[in-house]
Amino acid sequence: MKIKNYITLIAIFISCSALAQDNPDASSAYGNQNILKLNLTSLGFVNIYLQDEYTLNGSSSVALGLSYMPSRSLPSAVIENDPNGNAGKISFSGFSITPEYRWYVKKHAPKGFYLAPYFRYTSYTTTSYSFSYDRANTNGAIQDVATLEGSLSGIGLGLMIGDQFKLGDHVTLDWWIIGAGFGSGKIKMEGTGNFSTSQQEDLRTEIASMDVPVGDLESEVTGSSVSITYKTGLPSLRGFGLAIGYIF
């Protein structure tokens, strides 16, 4: 899916919100229904997640979530499984966009139990880091390095269930119970340099020995460049969360 398709989806979402705002029945029957929320749970993971929800009618609403993750290192489980320590040198940052449609079971939107099909696009980049690889037949005693930069992009579709509570005229608590779906992602790392024939072979050996989850790992090594691409498609979970919201 190309970036123009993501833009089209977001444009449709915005159009639905605009039509709902032009509909006097949607606002007069249910009062102020625009809710700006902050995900409290994600703050513990150094991730800022904001969501805006707008009620279309008594049983449904649309929401758009935006998250930003400042620079952080990879999870410890990934770092521990890397014998040359390359994973520990990587830090990354990025954002995600999550449009969703909500159906409130008891038709008291935006209050009560709901089902929410959603789409998510993510994009992360890494800082420049030194990729270490063993020189042939030295058993790790001598290492060379290649300077690489990387990016990660992914898309996903899924369904979340949750429950939203009104804590007064202007405050809500949104409980994101759990979500499940399927997504695909691509990680690409690239670098340039001046690599001898033996260094190119060492790089190919190091890349081939990388322990990666299920997916396709491809690489290209020349005398002046290194390119590593990893593509995967896996089921995904959208975990527990609590978001505080303000109605205006």
N, C-alpha and C positions, 0 to 999 in steps of 0.2 A: 504494500500500500504506500503511495507517494504522499508527500507532505500536502499536496493540494487536496487530497481526500480528507486529511485531518481538518484542514481549514473549512472544507465543505460541511463536515459534521458539526463543527463549532458554529458555523453560520446558521445551520438549521436550528440548533439549540437556541441561539440568540433570537431568531425569528419567532420561535414558539413563545419565548418569554415576552417579546414585544406584543404579540397578538393577545396574550393573556392580559397584559396591562391595558390594552385597548378595550377589553371586554368588561363593561361595568358590572356584570353579574359576578364575575370572579372576585372583584375587590369588595363590592358592597355586601355580599353574602357572608364573607369570611373575614373581613377586616384587613388590617395590615398583614400581608402575607410574604413580604420579602424578608428573608432571614440570613444574616451574615454570621458565619460560625468560625470558630477556631478549634481545631482538633487538639485537645489537651494531651492525649496519649502520645501523639507523634513527637511532641516536644521532648519527651524522654529519650527519643532516638535521634536528636539533633535534626529534626525535620519540621519545617514550618508548613502547615497545611491549612488553607483557608477554603471555605465553601460558601457559595451563595445559592439559596434555594428560593424558588418562586412558585407559589401555588397556582395551578391552572383552574382547579375547581375543587369540589368537596372530596374527591377521591384520588386526585393526582397532582403531581408537581414535577418541575424539572430542577436540576441542580448542576452546578459547575464547580468542580474542585480544582484548586491550583496549589501545588506544593513546591517547595524549594529546599534542597538539602545543601548546606554549606560543605566545604571540603572536609572529608573524613577518610580514614583508612578502610581497607577491606576487612570483613569479619575475621576474627581470630581463627576460626575453623579453616578458612581458605589459606591463611598465612602459614599455619602449622603443617599443611600438606605440601608445602613448596620447599624442596631440599636446598635450592640455591638462594632462597630468600628474596626472590623477585617480587612476590606478592606483597611482602611487607614494605616495599618501597613505593607502592602505588597509593595515591590519594585521589579521590574523585568528588565531583559535585555536579548538581544538575537539577532538573525540574520534571514534573509530571502534570498532565492535564486529564481530568476525569469528568466528562459529561455523564449524567445519569437521569433516568426517568423513574419516578416513584409512584407506586400504586398503594394507597392506604386502604387496608382491608375493611375497616369499619366506616369509611367515607367521612372521616373527621379531619381531613388534611388541614394543617400539617401536624396533627397530633395522632399518636397511636402506632400500631404495628404496620410495617410496610414491606413491600418487595421492590427491589431496585435493580433492574438491568443496567449495566454500565459499560462504557468503553474507556480504555486508558491508553494514553501515549506517554512514554518516558524517554528522556534524553539526558545522558550524563557524559562528562568528559573527564579525562585524567590529566594530572600534571605531568610534565616531562620527568621521566625516571630512567635509571640505568638498569638495563636488562642484562644480567650476568649469565655467562655460559662457560663451561669447562673447556680448557684447551685439550686437544686430543691426547689420550693416554697419560693424563696427569692425575687422574682420580680426584679431581677437585683441588689439587695443590696450586694450580695456576688458573686464573680466570680472566677472561676478556669481558668487555661490556659494550653494549650497543644502546644508544639513547633513543627511547621510544616515547610516543604519545598515543593516547587511545581515546575511543569513544564507545558508548553503549547506547543503543536505541531499541525500543521495544513497543509492541502494541498488545492489547489484551481485551477480551470480552468476557463478561461474567455476570453473576447475579448475587446481590447482597440482600440480607434480611436485617431489619433493624426496628427500633422502637423510639419514637420521639415524644418527649414530655414537655408540657408547658409549665413553667415555674412562676408564672405571673403573666401580666399583660405584654411584657416585652422580652421575656427571657425563656429560652428553651434549652433542654438537655437532649442531645441526639445520641442514642446508643447504637453504634454500629456493631451488631452481634457477630456476624461472620459473613464472608462472601467467598465464592468459588468461581473459577473460570478457567480459560485456557489462553495462553499468550505465547508469542514468539519474540525472540530477541537476537540482536547481533552485536558482537563485540569486535572492534577492529583496532589493532595496534600497528603503528607505522613508525619507521625511523630511517634516517639516511646516514651514510658513513663511507668509509673506504676499507672494504673487507677483502682480505686475501683469500685465495682458494681454500686454504685450510680453515680459516675463520668461517667461511660460508658453510663448510661441511659441519663444523662444530655447532653453528647456529641451527642448522637443519636437524642435527641430532638432539639438541636441547629442546627444540620445539616439539619434535616427535615424541619426546619422553614426557611431555606435560600431561598431568593427570587431570582430565576435564570430565565433567558430567556428560550425560548422553547428548549427542549433537554432532555437528560436522566441524572439524578443525582443518583449516586450509592455510597454507603459508607459501610465500615466495621470497627467496633470498637471492640477491645478486651482488655484484661487487660494490654497488653504491646504495642499496636499499634493502630494508626488511619489512615484510608485510605479513601480519597474522590476523586471520579472520575466524571467528567462532560463531556459528549459528545454531540455535536450538529452539525447540518448541515444547513447552511443558505445561501441565496443569498448574494452576496458581491459586493461592489463598489470599483473600483480603481480610486481614485480621481484625481483632477486637479493637474498638476505639470509642472514646467519649468526646463529644464536641459541645462546647457551650455556644449558644446562639443569641443574637439580639434581633428582635422583630422591629422593623421600621417601615 
